[in-house]
Amino acid sequence: MLDKKVRNEILNLVKKQVVPAVGCTEPMAVALCTARAVENLGCRPDKITASLSANILKNAMGVGIPGTGMIGLPIAIALGALIGKSEYQLEVIKDLTPDSLAMGKEYLADNHINVCLKNNIEEKLYIEVTCEADGNLSTAIISGTHTNFVYEECNGEVIFDKRQDHVVEDDDKDILLNLKMVWDFALTAPLEEIEFIHKTKEYNMKAAQESIKGNYGHCLGKTMERPLSHGIFGNTMFSHIISKTASACDARMGGAMIPVMSNSGSGNQGICATNPVVVYAEENENTYEELVRALMLSHLTAIYIKQSLGTLSALCGCVVASIGSSCGITYLMGGNFEDVCHAVKNMIANLTGMICDGAKPSCSLKICSGVSTALLSALLAREGKHVTSVEGIIDNDVDRSIQNLTSIGKKAMCATDDMVLEIMTHKSLC
């Protein structure tokens, strides 16, 4: 068992990265930044300018905003300004009502909002919102992670500035993980210390259940439950895992007012790290403790991979989260650490290179690809089969294999990211 100090550091990391969120985290982060700028301004702004990094723009352009029936950043910014409360974090607009939605639409119609690309920044997650009213000016900036405010100013007076010369104290640094540490923590930490992770099941499986009540996104989850799908895939554990995972994603991307438990700033990653593990455990009749440990293994694996990949990248987040769920399912199948390492290598050999082209309803299709591969990789691992170091980017060392994956996603795919944004912002929508 890891010592108490290390366990506490890992617990703090998980509790920071696995949090509730309503809607896609990118537009909600912009709404959060807007809410804080408006709170500092102290009145309703006449003009709002949101200057955003390319990855924020990409992930917010095509996604539904919860409870609005609308797509994209303008309505999220309007609601952040009118009803947003920064204390709610990524649930910033959870007080939405039909009346406040009508106010938001009216505010939009009056052309108060300008959204633009922030040039000459290296940070992939960057949000700068400036609000103006009656000669007063307020600015708030989020950078690095979705809720990390680094700068606030009102009427020329700096409230705080963490952008320059900010030294991170040792106590504030996140513990750096490796896969063996992730495994040891998930499998040996006292149950009472880690069973909070069971909340991910309550949130994300409820999202799947609520999704069935509407027609969200491309209705992939509902389609998997229909007789034709059962005729093709069977009424099986596999089809149930796909359905319950896709349904929650359908709802989230389709703008349902349903909170999910996110992972590393992404609701879809939280869903993908949770629902496949839960459905497998329920249908395989694993114990409560086994489920809790599998969920911790899944979520912490995703957090570990994101440490080197970064919060936003050109690599689809479902690759990371489905690696986590494959680890959790491998454990639930009776696998040991070696089996989990083999499952990770199988995943990397298959899914590396899947691009992120923004948050949108079709994310459920990518999640289904990731989860399908997670199951296949776990099965192969339990049979003693795995992709070896003589094949492609796989290394004998599992952590090096993960580094190979994240290096491609963070560095080699930068040009891909630029091209994706270029295509998205210049395509015909007719």
C-alpha positions in Angstrom: 0.0 0.0 0.0 1.2 3.5 -0.8 2.0 5.7 2.2 -0.6 8.1 3.6 1.1 11.2 2.3 1.2 9.9 -1.3 -2.4 8.6 -1.0 -3.5 12.1 0.1 -1.8 13.8 -2.8 -3.5 11.4 -5.3 -6.8 11.9 -3.6 -6.5 15.7 -3.9 -5.6 15.3 -7.5 -8.6 13.1 -8.3 -11.0 15.3 -6.4 -9.7 18.3 -8.4 -10.0 16.6 -11.8 -13.3 14.6 -11.3 -16.0 17.2 -10.7 -19.6 17.9 -11.8 -20.3 19.9 -15.0 -23.5 20.9 -16.8 -23.0 20.9 -20.6 -19.8 20.9 -22.6 -16.9 22.2 -20.5 -15.5 24.6 -23.0 -18.6 26.9 -23.5 -19.3 26.5 -19.8 -15.7 27.7 -19.0 -16.3 30.7 -21.2 -19.7 31.3 -19.4 -17.8 31.0 -16.1 -15.2 33.6 -17.1 -18.0 35.9 -18.3 -19.8 35.5 -15.0 -16.7 36.5 -13.0 -16.0 39.5 -15.2 -19.6 40.7 -14.8 -19.5 40.1 -11.0 -16.5 42.3 -10.8 -18.1 44.9 -13.1 -21.1 45.0 -10.8 -23.8 45.6 -13.5 -25.2 44.2 -16.7 -22.6 44.8 -19.5 -23.4 46.7 -22.7 -20.6 45.0 -24.5 -18.8 41.6 -24.0 -15.7 40.6 -25.9 -14.5 37.0 -25.6 -11.0 36.4 -26.9 -10.3 32.6 -27.1 -7.6 30.1 -28.0 -8.1 28.1 -31.1 -8.9 24.9 -29.1 -11.6 26.6 -27.0 -13.2 27.9 -30.2 -13.0 24.5 -31.9 -14.6 22.7 -28.9 -17.4 25.2 -28.4 -18.6 25.9 -32.0 -20.9 23.0 -32.6 -22.1 21.8 -29.2 -25.6 22.3 -27.7 -25.9 24.6 -24.7 -27.9 23.0 -21.8 -31.5 23.9 -21.6 -31.5 26.3 -24.5 -32.0 24.3 -27.7 -29.2 26.4 -29.1 -25.7 25.8 -30.3 -22.4 27.5 -29.6 -20.8 30.3 -27.6 -23.0 33.4 -27.9 -25.9 32.0 -25.9 -23.5 30.5 -23.3 -21.8 33.9 -22.9 -25.2 35.7 -22.7 -26.4 33.4 -20.0 -23.1 33.6 -18.1 -23.5 37.4 -18.1 -27.2 37.5 -17.1 -27.6 34.6 -14.7 -24.2 33.0 -14.3 -22.7 32.5 -10.8 -18.9 31.9 -10.7 -19.3 30.0 -7.4 -21.1 27.3 -9.4 -17.9 26.6 -11.4 -18.7 24.5 -14.4 -22.4 24.4 -13.4 -22.4 28.1 -13.9 -25.8 28.4 -15.6 -27.7 25.8 -13.6 -30.2 28.5 -12.5 -31.5 28.7 -16.1 -35.3 29.2 -16.4 -37.5 29.8 -19.4 -37.7 33.5 -18.5 -33.9 33.9 -18.3 -33.5 32.0 -21.5 -35.8 34.6 -23.2 -33.7 37.3 -21.7 -30.6 35.7 -23.1 -32.1 35.5 -26.6 -33.1 39.1 -26.4 -29.6 40.1 -25.2 -28.1 38.2 -28.2 -30.4 39.9 -30.6 -29.1 43.3 -29.5 -25.5 42.4 -30.6 -23.8 42.9 -27.3 -21.4 40.0 -27.8 -18.2 39.7 -29.9 -16.2 36.4 -30.1 -12.8 36.3 -31.6 -9.6 34.3 -31.8 -6.8 35.3 -29.4 -3.6 35.4 -31.4 0.0 34.9 -30.4 -0.6 32.6 -27.4 0.9 29.2 -26.7 -1.7 28.1 -24.2 -4.3 25.8 -25.8 -6.9 26.6 -23.1 -7.2 30.3 -22.9 -10.3 32.5 -22.2 -10.2 36.3 -21.9 -13.5 38.1 -21.4 -13.8 41.9 -21.2 -17.1 43.5 -20.2 -18.0 47.1 -20.6 -20.8 49.3 -19.2 -21.2 53.1 -18.8 -17.5 53.7 -19.2 -16.5 50.9 -16.7 -14.4 48.0 -17.8 -13.8 44.5 -16.3 -11.6 41.7 -17.5 -11.2 38.1 -16.4 -8.9 35.4 -17.8 -8.9 31.6 -17.4 -5.9 29.7 -18.5 -4.5 26.1 -18.3 -7.6 24.4 -16.9 -11.3 25.2 -17.2 -11.8 26.9 -13.9 -8.3 28.4 -13.3 -8.6 32.1 -13.1 -5.2 33.7 -13.6 -6.1 37.4 -14.0 -8.8 39.8 -13.0 -9.0 43.5 -13.4 -11.7 46.2 -13.0 -11.3 49.8 -14.2 -7.5 49.5 -14.4 -7.2 48.1 -10.9 -5.7 44.6 -10.9 -7.5 42.3 -8.5 -4.9 39.6 -8.9 -2.4 38.4 -11.5 -1.0 34.9 -11.6 0.2 35.1 -15.2 3.8 36.3 -14.8 6.5 35.3 -12.4 4.1 32.9 -10.6 6.1 30.3 -8.7 4.1 27.2 -7.9 4.8 26.1 -4.3 5.7 22.5 -3.7 2.4 22.1 -1.8 0.4 23.3 -4.9 2.1 20.9 -7.4 0.2 17.8 -8.5 1.8 14.5 -7.8 3.3 13.0 -11.0 1.9 9.6 -11.7 2.9 6.4 -13.4 0.7 3.4 -14.2 2.1 1.2 -11.4 1.3 4.0 -8.9 -2.2 4.3 -10.4 -2.7 0.5 -10.0 -1.4 0.4 -6.5 -3.5 3.3 -5.3 -6.7 2.0 -6.9 -6.2 -1.6 -5.7 -4.8 -1.0 -2.2 -6.1 2.3 -0.8 -8.7 1.8 2.0 -12.1 1.6 0.5 -13.5 4.5 2.6 -10.9 6.8 1.2 -11.8 6.2 -2.4 -15.5 5.3 -2.5 -16.4 8.9 -3.3 -15.6 7.9 -6.9 -18.9 5.9 -6.9 -20.6 9.3 -7.4 -19.4 9.1 -11.0 -21.8 6.2 -11.5 -24.7 8.2 -9.9 -24.2 11.2 -12.2 -23.2 9.6 -15.5 -25.6 6.6 -15.5 -28.4 9.0 -14.6 -27.5 11.1 -17.6 -27.8 7.9 -19.8 -31.3 7.2 -18.3 -32.4 10.8 -18.8 -31.2 10.8 -22.4 -33.7 8.1 -23.3 -36.5 10.5 -22.5 -35.6 12.9 -25.3 -34.1 12.9 -28.8 -30.6 14.3 -28.2 -27.9 14.5 -30.7 -27.8 11.7 -33.2 -29.7 9.4 -30.7 -27.0 6.8 -31.0 -27.7 5.4 -27.6 -31.4 5.0 -28.3 -30.6 3.5 -31.7 -28.5 0.8 -30.0 -31.5 -0.2 -27.9 -33.8 -0.8 -30.9 -34.7 -4.2 -32.3 -32.7 -3.7 -35.5 -29.6 -3.0 -33.5 -30.3 -6.0 -31.3 -30.6 -8.1 -34.4 -27.1 -6.9 -35.5 -25.2 -6.6 -32.2 -27.5 -8.8 -30.0 -29.1 -7.8 -26.7 -25.7 -8.3 -25.0 -23.3 -6.8 -22.5 -21.5 -5.2 -25.4 -24.6 -3.5 -26.8 -25.6 -2.3 -23.3 -22.2 -0.8 -22.6 -22.2 1.0 -25.9 -25.8 2.2 -25.4 -25.4 3.5 -21.9 -22.2 5.3 -22.8 -23.4 6.8 -26.0 -26.8 7.9 -24.4 -25.1 10.0 -21.8 -22.9 11.6 -24.5 -25.9 12.2 -26.7 -27.6 14.1 -23.9 -24.6 16.1 -23.0 -23.7 17.1 -26.6 -27.3 17.7 -27.4 -27.8 20.4 -24.8 -29.7 18.5 -22.1 -29.8 20.2 -18.7 -28.2 17.2 -17.1 -25.1 17.3 -14.9 -22.3 14.8 -15.5 -19.2 14.0 -13.6 -16.3 15.2 -15.7 -12.7 14.0 -15.8 -9.7 16.3 -16.5 -12.1 19.1 -17.7 -14.2 16.9 -20.0 -17.7 15.6 -19.4 -17.3 13.1 -22.3 -14.1 11.8 -20.8 -15.9 11.4 -17.4 -18.7 9.5 -19.1 -16.3 7.3 -21.1 -14.3 6.5 -18.0 -17.4 5.6 -16.0 -20.3 4.0 -17.8 -18.5 1.1 -19.6 -17.0 0.1 -16.2 -20.4 0.4 -14.4 -22.3 -1.7 -17.0 -19.7 -4.4 -17.1 -19.5 -4.6 -13.3 -23.3 -4.8 -13.0 -23.8 -7.5 -15.6 -20.7 -9.4 -14.5 -22.0 -9.3 -10.9 -18.8 -7.8 -9.5 -18.9 -6.6 -5.9 -19.4 -3.0 -4.8 -15.8 -2.8 -3.7 -14.6 -4.1 -7.1 -16.7 -1.5 -8.9 -15.3 1.3 -6.7 -11.7 0.2 -7.4 -12.3 -0.3 -11.1 -13.8 3.2 -11.3 -10.8 4.7 -9.5 -8.4 2.8 -11.8 -10.3 4.0 -14.9 -10.5 7.7 -13.8 -7.0 7.9 -12.4 -5.5 6.3 -15.5 -7.2 9.0 -17.6 -5.9 11.7 -15.3 -2.4 10.2 -15.5 -2.4 10.2 -19.3 -3.7 13.8 -19.4 -0.8 14.9 -17.2 1.5 14.6 -20.2 -1.1 15.2 -23.0 -2.5 18.5 -21.6 -6.1 19.5 -21.0 -6.8 20.2 -24.7 -5.1 18.8 -27.6 -5.5 17.6 -31.2 -6.1 14.0 -29.9 -9.7 13.1 -29.2 -10.3 12.8 -25.4 -12.1 9.5 -25.9 -8.8 7.8 -26.6 -7.6 8.7 -23.1 -10.8 7.9 -21.3 -11.4 4.6 -23.1 -7.9 3.5 -22.1 -9.0 4.2 -18.6 -12.2 2.2 -19.0 -10.2 -0.7 -20.6 -8.0 -0.8 -17.5 -11.1 -0.9 -15.2 -12.8 -3.6 -17.2 -9.6 -5.7 -17.4 -9.4 -5.6 -13.6 -13.1 -6.6 -13.4 -12.4 -9.5 -15.6 -9.9 -10.7 -13.0 -6.8 -9.2 -14.6 -3.6 -8.3 -12.8 -1.2 -5.4 -13.4 0.5 -7.1 -16.3 -2.9 -7.6 -18.0 -3.7 -4.0 -17.5 -0.4 -3.0 -19.1 -1.2 -5.2 -22.1 -4.7 -3.7 -22.4 -3.1 -0.2 -22.5 -0.7 -1.2 -25.2 -3.5 -2.7 -27.3 -5.4 0.5 -27.0 -2.5 2.7 -28.0 -1.8 0.5 -31.0 -5.4 1.0 -32.2 -6.6 4.5 -31.4 -3.6 6.7 -31.6 -4.2 9.5 -34.1 -8.0 9.9 -33.7 -8.4 13.7 -34.2 -10.5 16.1 -32.1 -12.6 18.2 -34.3 -14.5 19.9 -31.6 -17.3 19.1 -29.2 -20.5 18.1 -31.0 -23.2 15.5 -31.2 -21.1 13.1 -33.3 -18.7 12.7 -30.3 -20.9 9.8 -29.3 -19.7 8.0 -32.5 -16.1 8.4 -31.4 -16.8 7.3 -27.9 -18.4 4.1 -29.3 -15.2 3.5 -31.2 -13.2 4.0 -28.1 -15.4 1.8 -25.9 -15.5 -1.0 -28.5 -11.7 -1.0 -28.6 -11.6 -0.9 -24.8 -13.5 -4.1 -24.6 -11.5 -5.8 -27.3 -8.2 -4.7 -25.7 -9.3 -6.1 -22.3 -10.3 -9.4 -23.8 -7.1 -9.8 -25.7 -5.1 -8.9 -22.6 -6.9 -11.5 -20.5 -6.0 -14.1 -23.2 -2.4 -13.1 -22.9 -2.3 -11.3 -26.2 -0.9 -7.8 -26.7 0.8 -5.6 -29.2 4.6 -5.9 -28.8 7.5 -3.5 -29.0 8.3 -4.6 -32.5 5.1 -3.1 -33.7 4.6 0.6 -34.4 4.9 3.0 -31.4 4.6 0.4 -28.7 7.5 0.1 -26.2 8.3 -2.7 -23.8 7.7 -0.2 -21.0 4.0 0.8 -20.7 4.7 4.3 -19.4 7.0 4.9 -22.4 4.2 3.7 -24.7 1.9 6.2 -23.0 4.5 8.9 -23.5 4.7 8.0 -27.2 0.9 8.4 -27.5 0.9 11.8 -25.7 3.9 13.1 -27.6 2.1 12.4 -30.9 -1.1 14.1 -29.6 0.6 17.1 -28.1 3.4 17.8 -30.5 3.2 15.9 -33.8 -0.5 16.7 -34.3 -0.3 20.5 -33.9 -0.4 21.0 -37.7 -3.5 18.7 -37.8 -5.1 20.9 -35.1 -4.5 24.0 -37.2 -5.9 22.4 -40.3 -9.0 21.2 -38.4 -9.8 24.7 -37.2 -9.1 26.1 -40.6 -11.6 23.7 -42.1 -14.2 24.3 -39.4 -14.1 28.0 -39.7 -14.2 28.2 -43.5 -16.6 25.4 -44.5 -19.9 26.0 -46.2 -22.9 25.3 -43.8 -25.5 25.2 -46.6 
